[in-house]
Amino acid sequence: MYPAELVKPMREDLTNVGFEELHTSEAVDAALAKEGTTLVVVNSVCGCAAANARPGARMSLQNEKRPTNIVTVFAGVDKEAVDTARGYMVPFPPSSPSMALFKDGELVHMLERHHIEGRPAELIAENLIDAYNEHC
């Protein structure tokens, strides 16, 4: 597990723009039981999370259509919450960072690490925006 002071600025990258942090399995279940669309970002300390995933997620929120709920879990920190969130993302294998869009609790769009790593934040935002325009 990573120290809280190390991940604090990485968490704030998302919470400062309105993402709700989920720290428990129950919180993940409750978030995904809500009606509407929910974007779940599995945050990470890796470089591709800093350079690509978090900026892409933030940029995507500038779209007219956007998820009803935006939440995040942190890999390597919130183990229980991450494990539960990843359970909802089956059949996709666990990866971090990753992003999943749910509609009424059903997985409708997934960005795995291999979709994020090495791709510019703008391309990630565009991918998410296309999903928002279709599902939100």
BELWOSUL-V62810 format. One record per residue. N is the residue number from 1. RES is the residue in three letters. SS is DSSP state (H for helix, E for strand, L for the rest). PSI is psi as a letter, one per 20 degrees, with the letter a starting at -180 (* if undefined). OMEGA is omega as a letter, one per 20 degrees, with the letter a starting at -180 (none if undefined). Layout:
n=N res=RES ss=SS psi=PSI omega=OMEGA
n=N res=RES ss=SS psi=PSI omega=OMEGA
This chain:
n=1 res=MET ss=L psi=q omega=a
n=2 res=TYR ss=L psi=q omega=r
n=3 res=PRO ss=L psi=q omega=a
n=4 res=ALA ss=H psi=h omega=a
n=5 res=GLU ss=H psi=h omega=r
n=6 res=LEU ss=H psi=g omega=a
n=7 res=VAL ss=H psi=i omega=a
n=8 res=LYS ss=H psi=g omega=r
n=9 res=PRO ss=H psi=h omega=r
n=10 res=MET ss=H psi=h omega=r
n=11 res=ARG ss=H psi=g omega=a
n=12 res=GLU ss=H psi=h omega=r
n=13 res=ASP ss=H psi=h omega=a
n=14 res=LEU ss=H psi=g omega=a
n=15 res=THR ss=H psi=h omega=r
n=16 res=ASN ss=L psi=i omega=r
n=17 res=VAL ss=L psi=j omega=r
n=18 res=GLY ss=L psi=i omega=r
n=19 res=PHE ss=L psi=p omega=r
n=20 res=GLU ss=E psi=p omega=r
n=21 res=GLU ss=E psi=p omega=r
n=22 res=LEU ss=L psi=p omega=a
n=23 res=HIS ss=L psi=i omega=a
n=24 res=THR ss=L psi=r omega=r
n=25 res=SER ss=H psi=g omega=a
n=26 res=GLU ss=H psi=h omega=r
n=27 res=ALA ss=H psi=h omega=r
n=28 res=VAL ss=H psi=g omega=r
n=29 res=ASP ss=H psi=g omega=a
n=30 res=ALA ss=H psi=g omega=a
n=31 res=ALA ss=H psi=g omega=a
n=32 res=LEU ss=H psi=i omega=r
n=33 res=ALA ss=L psi=i omega=a
n=34 res=LYS ss=L psi=q omega=r
n=35 res=GLU ss=L psi=q omega=r
n=36 res=GLY ss=L psi=a omega=a
n=37 res=THR ss=E psi=q omega=a
n=38 res=THR ss=E psi=p omega=r
n=39 res=LEU ss=E psi=p omega=r
n=40 res=VAL ss=E psi=p omega=r
n=41 res=VAL ss=E psi=p omega=r
n=42 res=VAL ss=E psi=o omega=a
n=43 res=ASN ss=E psi=r omega=a
n=44 res=SER ss=L psi=r omega=r
n=45 res=VAL ss=L psi=i omega=a
n=46 res=CYS ss=L psi=r omega=a
n=47 res=GLY ss=H psi=h omega=a
n=48 res=CYS ss=H psi=h omega=r
n=49 res=ALA ss=H psi=g omega=a
n=50 res=ALA ss=H psi=g omega=a
n=51 res=ALA ss=H psi=h omega=a
n=52 res=ASN ss=H psi=g omega=a
n=53 res=ALA ss=H psi=g omega=a
n=54 res=ARG ss=H psi=g omega=r
n=55 res=PRO ss=H psi=h omega=r
n=56 res=GLY ss=H psi=g omega=r
n=57 res=ALA ss=H psi=g omega=r
n=58 res=ARG ss=H psi=g omega=a
n=59 res=MET ss=H psi=h omega=a
n=60 res=SER ss=H psi=h omega=a
n=61 res=LEU ss=L psi=i omega=r
n=62 res=GLN ss=L psi=i omega=a
n=63 res=ASN ss=L psi=q omega=r
n=64 res=GLU ss=L psi=g omega=r
n=65 res=LYS ss=L psi=p omega=r
n=66 res=ARG ss=L psi=r omega=a
n=67 res=PRO ss=L psi=q omega=r
n=68 res=THR ss=L psi=h omega=a
n=69 res=ASN ss=E psi=q omega=r
n=70 res=ILE ss=E psi=p omega=a
n=71 res=VAL ss=E psi=r omega=r
n=72 res=THR ss=E psi=q omega=r
n=73 res=VAL ss=E psi=q omega=a
n=74 res=PHE ss=E psi=o omega=r
n=75 res=ALA ss=L psi=p omega=a
n=76 res=GLY ss=L psi=j omega=r
n=77 res=VAL ss=L psi=g omega=a
n=78 res=ASP ss=L psi=m omega=a
n=79 res=LYS ss=H psi=g omega=a
n=80 res=GLU ss=H psi=g omega=a
n=81 res=ALA ss=H psi=g omega=r
n=82 res=VAL ss=H psi=g omega=r
n=83 res=ASP ss=H psi=g omega=r
n=84 res=THR ss=H psi=g omega=r
n=85 res=ALA ss=H psi=g omega=r
n=86 res=ARG ss=H psi=h omega=r
n=87 res=GLY ss=H psi=h omega=r
n=88 res=TYR ss=H psi=i omega=a
n=89 res=MET ss=L psi=j omega=r
n=90 res=VAL ss=L psi=p omega=k
n=91 res=PRO ss=L psi=j omega=a
n=92 res=PHE ss=L psi=p omega=r
n=93 res=PRO ss=L psi=q omega=r
n=94 res=PRO ss=L psi=p omega=r
n=95 res=SER ss=L psi=q omega=r
n=96 res=SER ss=L psi=p omega=i
n=97 res=PRO ss=L psi=r omega=r
n=98 res=SER ss=E psi=r omega=a
n=99 res=MET ss=E psi=p omega=a
n=100 res=ALA ss=E psi=p omega=r
n=101 res=LEU ss=E psi=p omega=r
n=102 res=PHE ss=E psi=q omega=r
n=103 res=LYS ss=E psi=o omega=a
n=104 res=ASP ss=L psi=l omega=r
n=105 res=GLY ss=L psi=i omega=a
n=106 res=GLU ss=E psi=p omega=r
n=107 res=LEU ss=E psi=p omega=a
n=108 res=VAL ss=E psi=i omega=a
n=109 res=HIS ss=E psi=q omega=a
n=110 res=MET ss=E psi=p omega=r
n=111 res=LEU ss=E psi=o omega=r
n=112 res=GLU ss=L psi=r omega=a
n=113 res=ARG ss=H psi=g omega=a
n=114 res=HIS ss=H psi=i omega=r
n=115 res=HIS ss=H psi=i omega=a
n=116 res=ILE ss=H psi=g omega=a
n=117 res=GLU ss=L psi=p omega=r
n=118 res=GLY ss=L psi=j omega=r
n=119 res=ARG ss=L psi=q omega=a
n=120 res=PRO ss=L psi=q omega=a
n=121 res=ALA ss=H psi=h omega=a
n=122 res=GLU ss=H psi=h omega=r
n=123 res=LEU ss=H psi=h omega=r
n=124 res=ILE ss=H psi=g omega=r
n=125 res=ALA ss=H psi=g omega=r
n=126 res=GLU ss=H psi=g omega=r
n=127 res=ASN ss=H psi=g omega=r
n=128 res=LEU ss=H psi=g omega=r
n=129 res=ILE ss=H psi=g omega=r
n=130 res=ASP ss=H psi=g omega=r
n=131 res=ALA ss=H psi=g omega=r
n=132 res=TYR ss=H psi=g omega=a
n=133 res=ASN ss=H psi=h omega=r
n=134 res=GLU ss=H psi=h omega=a
n=135 res=HIS ss=H psi=i omega=a
n=136 res=CYS ss=L psi=* omega=none
